[in-house]
Amino acid sequence: MTKILIATEKPFASVAVKKISKIFKKAGYDLQLLEKYSSKQELLDAILNVDAAIIRSDKIDAEVLGAAKKLKIVVRAGAGYDNVDLKAATENNVVVMNTPGQNANAVAELAIGMAIFGIRELFSGKPGGELRGRTLGLHGFGFVARNVFRMARAMGMKVIVYTRYSKHAAAAIGLKVTNSLEQLYEKSDVISIHVPAKGEHIKSVSYEVLKHLKDDSIIVNTGRKEVINEPDLVKIMEEKPGIKYISDLTPDCEKEFEEKFPGRFFFTPKKAGAQTAEANLNAGLAAAQQIVDFFENGDCTYQVNG
């Protein structure tokens, strides 16, 4: 019998686990749960004899993959997958998938909420502004950004985007695509960052880009902190005292922000973008179905490793 492990240090909601269980029961698979574990050894022991695993932000490194002798597939219930060692997975003949788009609405709603929070002066009681009529710049155009576009347009914002790989898709729905990242930052009142922490995107938000910002602009980051060049961000916020940085990720230089920029930043206590009941359920169900499709039909549609 095919054995499936759900290994979640931060568990799925009980309703999600119940519905995931139904998918595997229908397929005739055996489901095992490892929830709220406190040591890596617990994960190593649990994954030893399973054929597939569903994880969330759990670390699947070379040691874990080396121990999982029967493992054929790992599905990250969510979009990001930098918690999985893709090279080691490939070397161990393990397919790695994510579940793109399943938490997109949740993250997009947070991004819009953060933009409102920023323009209303962090709900401090000071006079703020409104988003209607202002220009939102989308840095990236994946699933989350497309939902942000939908919401921002409904609020009366002008929306522009910079993307290298989805220009035609953006233009097809009426979005203006800027010629460069610098132009996007120059023309936007609010920047919303939606690029992964890999390749060309690492530290792509650098001084050469940030120097084009308007002095009263707001940067909203619900993506990854690695895309920000933090010393450059500090530098531009020193030079332009009207800029705010609202992030779902706490930067490494948090103490410097606290000392230098009171009232101009906010960081969520822990990453909150996908932390909704709906996203939790959607990603879990998608992960379960992808595993079934993989074993029954050889479907590798969402594979992210070579």
Secondary structure, DSSP 8 states (H G I E B T S, - for coil): --EEEEEESS---HHHHHHHHHHHHHHT-EEEEEES--SHHHHHHHHTT-SEEEESS--B-HHHHHH-TT--EEEESSS--TTB-HHHHHHTT-EEEE-TTTTHHHHHHHHHHHHHHHHTGGGSSS----STT-EEEEE--SHHHHHHHHHHHHTT-EEEEE-SS-HHHHHHTT-EE-SSHHHHHHH-SEEEE---SSGGGTT-B-HHHHTTS-TT-EEEE-S-GGGB-HHHHHHHHHH-TT-EEEESS--TTHHHHHHH-TTSEEE-SS--TT-SHHHHHHHHHHHHHHHHHHHHH---TTB---
